[in-house]
Amino acid sequence: MRYRAARYLRIRRPLRAFEAVAAALSSEPAAKIRVMLVQALPSIGGRDAIPHLIAASEDADPAVRGAALHALSSFEGIVVDEVTGRAGCVR
């Protein structure tokens, strides 16, 4: 059921779900579900997703880390300094 919910969020991207997705990402035990949540975050939360993606880039699972880094790279015009949590715009 959690897998289906995460898949739905990744595909449908309901904007009102951002807080729930961010909260679920930090407590979800299954890596494949965390990957889907990471993939959904940027399109649901926009730049608000950056701190959550940075946290996910330090996940114990390499697939989650890779998905988080890929998602972070999708933010055009944003620089994330060595995944430290500092974000700033590029001029």
mmCIF file of the C-alpha atoms, coordinates in Angstrom:
data_MODEL
# 
_entry.id   MODEL 
# 
loop_
_atom_site.group_PDB 
_atom_site.id 
_atom_site.type_symbol 
_atom_site.label_atom_id 
_atom_site.label_alt_id 
_atom_site.label_comp_id 
_atom_site.label_asym_id 
_atom_site.label_entity_id 
_atom_site.label_seq_id 
_atom_site.pdbx_PDB_ins_code 
_atom_site.Cartn_x 
_atom_site.Cartn_y 
_atom_site.Cartn_z 
_atom_site.occupancy 
_atom_site.B_iso_or_equiv 
_atom_site.pdbx_formal_charge 
_atom_site.auth_seq_id 
_atom_site.auth_comp_id 
_atom_site.auth_asym_id 
_atom_site.auth_atom_id 
_atom_site.pdbx_PDB_model_num 
ATOM 1  C CA . MET A 1 1  ? 0.000  0.000  0.000   1.00 0.00 ? 1  MET A CA 1 
ATOM 2  C CA . ARG A 1 2  ? 2.830  2.456  0.856   1.00 0.00 ? 2  ARG A CA 1 
ATOM 3  C CA . TYR A 1 3  ? 4.503  1.596  -2.455  1.00 0.00 ? 3  TYR A CA 1 
ATOM 4  C CA . ARG A 1 4  ? 1.307  2.392  -4.384  1.00 0.00 ? 4  ARG A CA 1 
ATOM 5  C CA . ALA A 1 5  ? 0.879  5.656  -2.511  1.00 0.00 ? 5  ALA A CA 1 
ATOM 6  C CA . ALA A 1 6  ? 4.471  6.700  -3.239  1.00 0.00 ? 6  ALA A CA 1 
ATOM 7  C CA . ARG A 1 7  ? 4.051  5.745  -6.898  1.00 0.00 ? 7  ARG A CA 1 
ATOM 8  C CA . TYR A 1 8  ? 0.858  7.808  -7.093  1.00 0.00 ? 8  TYR A CA 1 
ATOM 9  C CA . LEU A 1 9  ? 2.632  10.817 -5.597  1.00 0.00 ? 9  LEU A CA 1 
ATOM 10 C CA . ARG A 1 10 ? 5.506  10.482 -8.056  1.00 0.00 ? 10 ARG A CA 1 
ATOM 11 C CA . ILE A 1 11 ? 3.157  10.295 -11.045 1.00 0.00 ? 11 ILE A CA 1 
ATOM 12 C CA . ARG A 1 12 ? 0.343  12.688 -10.060 1.00 0.00 ? 12 ARG A CA 1 
ATOM 13 C CA . ARG A 1 13 ? 2.387  15.226 -8.075  1.00 0.00 ? 13 ARG A CA 1 
ATOM 14 C CA . PRO A 1 14 ? -0.400 16.783 -5.990  1.00 0.00 ? 14 PRO A CA 1 
ATOM 15 C CA . LEU A 1 15 ? 0.899  20.123 -4.703  1.00 0.00 ? 15 LEU A CA 1 
ATOM 16 C CA . ARG A 1 16 ? -0.921 19.866 -1.384  1.00 0.00 ? 16 ARG A CA 1 
ATOM 17 C CA . ALA A 1 17 ? 0.995  16.663 -0.549  1.00 0.00 ? 17 ALA A CA 1 
ATOM 18 C CA . PHE A 1 18 ? 4.429  18.268 -0.065  1.00 0.00 ? 18 PHE A CA 1 
ATOM 19 C CA . GLU A 1 19 ? 4.493  18.227 3.739   1.00 0.00 ? 19 GLU A CA 1 
ATOM 20 C CA . ALA A 1 20 ? 3.255  14.623 3.859   1.00 0.00 ? 20 ALA A CA 1 
ATOM 21 C CA . VAL A 1 21 ? 5.863  13.501 1.312   1.00 0.00 ? 21 VAL A CA 1 
ATOM 22 C CA . ALA A 1 22 ? 8.669  15.276 3.170   1.00 0.00 ? 22 ALA A CA 1 
ATOM 23 C CA . ALA A 1 23 ? 7.582  13.719 6.468   1.00 0.00 ? 23 ALA A CA 1 
ATOM 24 C CA . ALA A 1 24 ? 7.222  10.266 4.931   1.00 0.00 ? 24 ALA A CA 1 
ATOM 25 C CA . LEU A 1 25 ? 10.685 10.496 3.388   1.00 0.00 ? 25 LEU A CA 1 
ATOM 26 C CA . SER A 1 26 ? 12.316 10.824 6.782   1.00 0.00 ? 26 SER A CA 1 
ATOM 27 C CA . SER A 1 27 ? 10.429 7.910  8.319   1.00 0.00 ? 27 SER A CA 1 
ATOM 28 C CA . GLU A 1 28 ? 9.941  5.430  5.456   1.00 0.00 ? 28 GLU A CA 1 
ATOM 29 C CA . PRO A 1 29 ? 11.824 2.165  6.072   1.00 0.00 ? 29 PRO A CA 1 
ATOM 30 C CA . ALA A 1 30 ? 11.720 0.845  2.463   1.00 0.00 ? 30 ALA A CA 1 
ATOM 31 C CA . ALA A 1 31 ? 14.419 2.262  0.175   1.00 0.00 ? 31 ALA A CA 1 
ATOM 32 C CA . LYS A 1 32 ? 12.424 1.765  -3.036  1.00 0.00 ? 32 LYS A CA 1 
ATOM 33 C CA . ILE A 1 33 ? 9.637  3.888  -1.573  1.00 0.00 ? 33 ILE A CA 1 
ATOM 34 C CA . ARG A 1 34 ? 12.102 6.569  -0.413  1.00 0.00 ? 34 ARG A CA 1 
ATOM 35 C CA . VAL A 1 35 ? 13.411 6.708  -4.005  1.00 0.00 ? 35 VAL A CA 1 
ATOM 36 C CA . MET A 1 36 ? 9.909  7.409  -5.303  1.00 0.00 ? 36 MET A CA 1 
ATOM 37 C CA . LEU A 1 37 ? 9.326  10.044 -2.647  1.00 0.00 ? 37 LEU A CA 1 
ATOM 38 C CA . VAL A 1 38 ? 12.614 11.729 -3.569  1.00 0.00 ? 38 VAL A CA 1 
ATOM 39 C CA . GLN A 1 39 ? 11.581 11.689 -7.234  1.00 0.00 ? 39 GLN A CA 1 
ATOM 40 C CA . ALA A 1 40 ? 8.241  13.310 -6.371  1.00 0.00 ? 40 ALA A CA 1 
ATOM 41 C CA . LEU A 1 41 ? 9.566  16.069 -4.087  1.00 0.00 ? 41 LEU A CA 1 
ATOM 42 C CA . PRO A 1 42 ? 10.960 18.543 -6.662  1.00 0.00 ? 42 PRO A CA 1 
ATOM 43 C CA . SER A 1 43 ? 7.796  18.672 -8.747  1.00 0.00 ? 43 SER A CA 1 
ATOM 44 C CA . ILE A 1 44 ? 5.554  18.893 -5.690  1.00 0.00 ? 44 ILE A CA 1 
ATOM 45 C CA . GLY A 1 45 ? 7.545  21.322 -3.555  1.00 0.00 ? 45 GLY A CA 1 
ATOM 46 C CA . GLY A 1 46 ? 9.783  23.197 -5.951  1.00 0.00 ? 46 GLY A CA 1 
ATOM 47 C CA . ARG A 1 47 ? 12.717 24.842 -4.205  1.00 0.00 ? 47 ARG A CA 1 
ATOM 48 C CA . ASP A 1 48 ? 11.220 23.975 -0.819  1.00 0.00 ? 48 ASP A CA 1 
ATOM 49 C CA . ALA A 1 49 ? 12.292 20.404 -1.595  1.00 0.00 ? 49 ALA A CA 1 
ATOM 50 C CA . ILE A 1 50 ? 16.002 21.264 -1.559  1.00 0.00 ? 50 ILE A CA 1 
ATOM 51 C CA . PRO A 1 51 ? 16.640 20.770 2.195   1.00 0.00 ? 51 PRO A CA 1 
ATOM 52 C CA . HIS A 1 52 ? 14.816 17.422 2.105   1.00 0.00 ? 52 HIS A CA 1 
ATOM 53 C CA . LEU A 1 53 ? 16.757 16.319 -0.963  1.00 0.00 ? 53 LEU A CA 1 
ATOM 54 C CA . ILE A 1 54 ? 20.020 17.293 0.705   1.00 0.00 ? 54 ILE A CA 1 
ATOM 55 C CA . ALA A 1 55 ? 19.076 15.149 3.685   1.00 0.00 ? 55 ALA A CA 1 
ATOM 56 C CA . ALA A 1 56 ? 18.160 12.286 1.350   1.00 0.00 ? 56 ALA A CA 1 
ATOM 57 C CA . SER A 1 57 ? 21.550 12.596 -0.364  1.00 0.00 ? 57 SER A CA 1 
ATOM 58 C CA . GLU A 1 58 ? 23.032 11.268 2.879   1.00 0.00 ? 58 GLU A CA 1 
ATOM 59 C CA . ASP A 1 59 ? 20.684 8.247  3.036   1.00 0.00 ? 59 ASP A CA 1 
ATOM 60 C CA . ALA A 1 60 ? 22.195 4.856  3.858   1.00 0.00 ? 60 ALA A CA 1 
ATOM 61 C CA . ASP A 1 61 ? 20.882 3.393  0.598   1.00 0.00 ? 61 ASP A CA 1 
ATOM 62 C CA . PRO A 1 62 ? 22.856 4.234  -2.572  1.00 0.00 ? 62 PRO A CA 1 
ATOM 63 C CA . ALA A 1 63 ? 19.713 4.276  -4.745  1.00 0.00 ? 63 ALA A CA 1 
ATOM 64 C CA . VAL A 1 64 ? 18.142 6.936  -2.517  1.00 0.00 ? 64 VAL A CA 1 
ATOM 65 C CA . ARG A 1 65 ? 21.367 8.971  -2.506  1.00 0.00 ? 65 ARG A CA 1 
ATOM 66 C CA . GLY A 1 66 ? 21.562 8.764  -6.295  1.00 0.00 ? 66 GLY A CA 1 
ATOM 67 C CA . ALA A 1 67 ? 17.931 9.782  -6.734  1.00 0.00 ? 67 ALA A CA 1 
ATOM 68 C CA . ALA A 1 68 ? 18.437 12.721 -4.379  1.00 0.00 ? 68 ALA A CA 1 
ATOM 69 C CA . LEU A 1 69 ? 21.528 13.945 -6.215  1.00 0.00 ? 69 LEU A CA 1 
ATOM 70 C CA . HIS A 1 70 ? 19.749 13.568 -9.550  1.00 0.00 ? 70 HIS A CA 1 
ATOM 71 C CA . ALA A 1 71 ? 16.782 15.549 -8.205  1.00 0.00 ? 71 ALA A CA 1 
ATOM 72 C CA . LEU A 1 72 ? 19.095 18.263 -6.857  1.00 0.00 ? 72 LEU A CA 1 
ATOM 73 C CA . SER A 1 73 ? 20.734 18.576 -10.262 1.00 0.00 ? 73 SER A CA 1 
ATOM 74 C CA . SER A 1 74 ? 17.343 19.408 -11.777 1.00 0.00 ? 74 SER A CA 1 
ATOM 75 C CA . PHE A 1 75 ? 17.226 22.808 -10.061 1.00 0.00 ? 75 PHE A CA 1 
ATOM 76 C CA . GLU A 1 76 ? 18.468 25.110 -12.789 1.00 0.00 ? 76 GLU A CA 1 
ATOM 77 C CA . GLY A 1 77 ? 20.118 28.233 -11.436 1.00 0.00 ? 77 GLY A CA 1 
ATOM 78 C CA . ILE A 1 78 ? 20.600 26.784 -7.950  1.00 0.00 ? 78 ILE A CA 1 
ATOM 79 C CA . VAL A 1 79 ? 23.924 25.910 -6.408  1.00 0.00 ? 79 VAL A CA 1 
ATOM 80 C CA . VAL A 1 80 ? 24.081 23.525 -3.476  1.00 0.00 ? 80 VAL A CA 1 
ATOM 81 C CA . ASP A 1 81 ? 27.489 23.801 -1.816  1.00 0.00 ? 81 ASP A CA 1 
ATOM 82 C CA . GLU A 1 82 ? 28.828 20.281 -1.387  1.00 0.00 ? 82 GLU A CA 1 
ATOM 83 C CA . VAL A 1 83 ? 25.471 19.080 -0.055  1.00 0.00 ? 83 VAL A CA 1 
ATOM 84 C CA . THR A 1 84 ? 25.913 21.013 3.179   1.00 0.00 ? 84 THR A CA 1 
ATOM 85 C CA . GLY A 1 85 ? 22.478 22.529 3.292   1.00 0.00 ? 85 GLY A CA 1 
ATOM 86 C CA . ARG A 1 86 ? 23.465 25.944 2.030   1.00 0.00 ? 86 ARG A CA 1 
ATOM 87 C CA . ALA A 1 87 ? 21.607 26.884 -1.132  1.00 0.00 ? 87 ALA A CA 1 
ATOM 88 C CA . GLY A 1 88 ? 21.929 30.033 -3.150  1.00 0.00 ? 88 GLY A CA 1 
ATOM 89 C CA . CYS A 1 89 ? 21.004 31.359 -6.537  1.00 0.00 ? 89 CYS A CA 1 
ATOM 90 C CA . VAL A 1 90 ? 23.533 31.659 -9.322  1.00 0.00 ? 90 VAL A CA 1 
ATOM 91 C CA . ARG A 1 91 ? 23.670 34.972 -11.149 1.00 0.00 ? 91 ARG A CA 1 
# 
